[in-house]
Amino acid sequence: MIKNRSQKGFTLIETLVAISVLMIAIAGPLTVAAKAYAAAIDSKNRMVAYGLAQEGLEHLNNLKDNSNLLFWDHPDDAKAVFDACYDSNNPCIMNTVDGNTVPSGYTRTYYYNALNASYGIFEVTPIVTVTWKTGLLSDSVTLQEILTKYDR
């Protein structure tokens, strides 16, 4: 059988090589875009968590400022005021969507260390931790502050 050499075109192997090179050229930027998207989601979650933790600290500051400084004489009094701001049965932060309350995916917990400092100055160190889950991974943000008997 005599082949006609005047026909022009690509062979199957040339076509497969060209497609492979094209796929490698496309896969690189797609991988970078996927990682950038994951980093943006993580950054958004972390910023929201920092905001919620800061809000928790501000709430405790507000409790301290509005308690007429009476509870700063004993750690048990501070415990009663701080525990009143935190519902341990429902630590989830809620959102309102279309008039319905739904969990936001973030959980905020309060802890504090009561310290009796020298010279009779009583200090409380509230620690606010906000946790969230992205897929199967959990992450958290923790903020703390030293509160004293004196106004800010």
Secondary structure by P-SEA (a helix, b strand, c coil): cccccccccccaaaaaaaaaaaaaaaaaaaaaaaaaaaaaaaaaaaaaaaaaaaaaaaaaaaaaaaccccccccaaaaaaaaaaaccccccbbbbbcccbbbbccbbbbbbbbbbbccccbbbbbbbbbbbbbccccccbbbbbbbbccccc
